[in-house]
Each structure stands twice: as C-alpha cells, then as structure tokens.
Amino acid sequence: MKDMLNIKFPKSESGDIVRAFRKMAGLTQADLAEVTGIAESHISAIESGRVKIGIDRALAFAAAFGIDPDRILFPNGVDQVLATPKLQKIRRAAESKIKVRARASGE
C-alpha cells in the first residue's frame, strides 16, 4: 500500500479525502462500507459532498485507513478552520466575555 501518512492534498473537503484514501487503498465503496459499518449510500453521499462527515464516521474512516482523524476532519488544517470569519467572531466574543468576567471578579 502507498505511504498514506505523508500525502498532501490541495484544498479539499472531507469527502475528497475519504475518496482519495479509499482509492489509494484499492477499496470500493462497498468494501469500505463492509469494514466500517457505514452504509455504502452514505459513503457515496460523503464523498460527493452531499452529507457532512461527522466525528464518528471520520473516526471509522481514519481507523480503516490507518491515519489521524484530523486528516479527514480538517483536510486543509485546523488553522484554516479556526481562521474562518464565523469562528473568529466567536473567539472575539468569548475573549470579550472572559475579560468582563475577569474584571468583575477582580482578577
């Protein structure tokens, strides 16, 4: 089997990563369904981007491929996910709230 641990992918979605690793492993969607217990139709939907992957399925795929689940959950890296405007807004709001609470408690 190819060295699947060190493969780099250009900007990808989780389903793209699952498909790439599945094909590199020489598995069909039916094979992957059999070993993971995830329905073949659901694997197809994940690979085509019609369904979000979810942590339980990402863990099952990662176990099947022998890779870190982060490769599937964060195909473009955690830093890129955390840098999205939505999560940056959440972080700023949390930091503001933390400062207010710290001042109120005298810290």
C-alpha positions as a Markdown table, in Angstrom:
| # | Residue | x | y | z |
|---|---|---|---|---|
| 1 | Met | 0.0 | 0.0 | 0.0 |
| 2 | Lys | 1.2 | 3.5 | -0.7 |
| 3 | Asp | 2.5 | 5.7 | 2.1 |
| 4 | Met | -0.8 | 7.3 | 3.0 |
| 5 | Leu | 0.5 | 9.1 | 6.1 |
| 6 | Asn | 2.5 | 11.7 | 4.2 |
| 7 | Ile | 0.2 | 12.5 | 1.3 |
| 8 | Lys | -0.6 | 16.2 | 0.9 |
| 9 | Phe | -3.8 | 17.3 | -0.7 |
| 10 | Pro | -4.6 | 20.7 | -2.2 |
| 11 | Lys | -7.6 | 22.5 | -0.7 |
| 12 | Ser | -10.1 | 19.7 | -0.2 |
| 13 | Glu | -13.2 | 18.7 | 1.5 |
| 14 | Ser | -13.5 | 15.8 | 3.9 |
| 15 | Gly | -15.3 | 13.7 | 1.3 |
| 16 | Asp | -12.5 | 14.3 | -1.2 |
| 17 | Ile | -10.0 | 12.9 | 1.4 |
| 18 | Val | -12.1 | 9.8 | 2.1 |
| 19 | Arg | -12.4 | 9.1 | -1.7 |
| 20 | Ala | -8.7 | 9.6 | -2.2 |
| 21 | Phe | -7.6 | 7.4 | 0.6 |
| 22 | Arg | -10.2 | 4.7 | -0.3 |
| 23 | Lys | -8.9 | 4.6 | -3.9 |
| 24 | Met | -5.3 | 4.6 | -2.8 |
| 25 | Ala | -6.1 | 1.6 | -0.6 |
| 26 | Gly | -7.7 | -0.1 | -3.5 |
| 27 | Leu | -11.1 | -0.3 | -1.8 |
| 28 | Thr | -14.6 | 0.1 | -3.4 |
| 29 | Gln | -17.3 | 1.9 | -1.5 |
| 30 | Ala | -18.8 | -1.5 | -0.8 |
| 31 | Asp | -15.5 | -2.7 | 0.7 |
| 32 | Leu | -15.3 | 0.4 | 2.9 |
| 33 | Ala | -18.9 | 0.0 | 4.0 |
| 34 | Glu | -18.3 | -3.6 | 5.0 |
| 35 | Val | -15.3 | -2.8 | 7.2 |
| 36 | Thr | -16.6 | 0.4 | 8.8 |
| 37 | Gly | -20.3 | -0.4 | 9.1 |
| 38 | Ile | -21.2 | 2.8 | 7.3 |
| 39 | Ala | -23.8 | 2.3 | 4.6 |
| 40 | Glu | -22.4 | 2.4 | 1.0 |
| 41 | Ser | -25.0 | 5.0 | 0.1 |
| 42 | His | -23.8 | 7.2 | 3.0 |
| 43 | Ile | -20.2 | 6.8 | 1.9 |
| 44 | Ser | -21.2 | 7.9 | -1.6 |
| 45 | Ala | -23.0 | 11.0 | -0.2 |
| 46 | Ile | -20.0 | 11.9 | 2.0 |
| 47 | Glu | -17.6 | 11.5 | -0.9 |
| 48 | Ser | -19.7 | 13.7 | -3.2 |
| 49 | Gly | -20.2 | 16.4 | -0.5 |
| 50 | Arg | -23.9 | 15.9 | -0.1 |
| 51 | Val | -23.6 | 14.9 | 3.5 |
| 52 | Lys | -21.2 | 16.2 | 6.2 |
| 53 | Ile | -19.0 | 13.5 | 7.6 |
| 54 | Gly | -19.4 | 13.7 | 11.4 |
| 55 | Ile | -16.9 | 12.7 | 14.0 |
| 56 | Asp | -18.0 | 9.1 | 14.4 |
| 57 | Arg | -17.7 | 8.4 | 10.7 |
| 58 | Ala | -14.4 | 10.3 | 10.4 |
| 59 | Leu | -13.0 | 8.1 | 13.2 |
| 60 | Ala | -14.2 | 4.9 | 11.5 |
| 61 | Phe | -12.6 | 6.0 | 8.1 |
| 62 | Ala | -9.4 | 7.0 | 9.9 |
| 63 | Ala | -9.2 | 3.6 | 11.6 |
| 64 | Ala | -9.8 | 1.9 | 8.2 |
| 65 | Phe | -7.0 | 3.9 | 6.5 |
| 66 | Gly | -4.6 | 4.0 | 9.5 |
| 67 | Ile | -4.4 | 7.8 | 9.5 |
| 68 | Asp | -5.0 | 10.5 | 12.1 |
| 69 | Pro | -8.7 | 11.6 | 12.0 |
| 70 | Asp | -7.6 | 15.2 | 11.7 |
| 71 | Arg | -6.6 | 14.4 | 8.1 |
| 72 | Ile | -10.3 | 13.8 | 7.4 |
| 73 | Leu | -12.0 | 16.2 | 9.8 |
| 74 | Phe | -9.6 | 19.1 | 8.9 |
| 75 | Pro | -8.4 | 18.4 | 5.4 |
| 76 | Asn | -7.0 | 21.9 | 5.0 |
| 77 | Gly | -5.6 | 22.1 | 8.5 |
| 78 | Val | -7.0 | 23.2 | 11.8 |
| 79 | Asp | -5.5 | 26.6 | 11.5 |
| 80 | Gln | -7.6 | 27.3 | 8.3 |
| 81 | Val | -10.7 | 26.2 | 10.1 |
| 82 | Leu | -10.1 | 28.4 | 13.1 |
| 83 | Ala | -9.3 | 31.4 | 10.8 |
| 84 | Thr | -12.8 | 31.4 | 9.3 |
| 85 | Pro | -14.8 | 34.6 | 9.9 |
| 86 | Lys | -17.5 | 32.7 | 11.9 |
| 87 | Leu | -15.0 | 31.1 | 14.3 |
| 88 | Gln | -13.0 | 34.3 | 14.6 |
| 89 | Lys | -16.2 | 36.2 | 15.6 |
| 90 | Ile | -16.9 | 33.5 | 18.2 |
| 91 | Arg | -13.4 | 33.8 | 19.5 |
| 92 | Arg | -13.6 | 37.7 | 19.8 |
| 93 | Ala | -16.9 | 37.4 | 21.6 |
| 94 | Ala | -15.6 | 34.8 | 24.0 |
| 95 | Glu | -12.4 | 36.9 | 24.7 |
| 96 | Ser | -14.6 | 39.9 | 25.4 |
| 97 | Lys | -16.8 | 38.0 | 27.8 |
| 98 | Ile | -13.8 | 36.5 | 29.5 |
| 99 | Lys | -12.3 | 40.0 | 30.1 |
| 100 | Val | -15.6 | 41.3 | 31.5 |
| 101 | Arg | -15.9 | 38.3 | 33.9 |
| 102 | Ala | -12.2 | 38.7 | 35.0 |
| 103 | Arg | -12.7 | 42.4 | 35.8 |
| 104 | Ala | -15.9 | 41.6 | 37.7 |
| 105 | Ser | -14.2 | 39.0 | 39.8 |
| 106 | Gly | -11.2 | 41.3 | 40.4 |
| 107 | Glu | -8.6 | 39.2 | 38.6 |
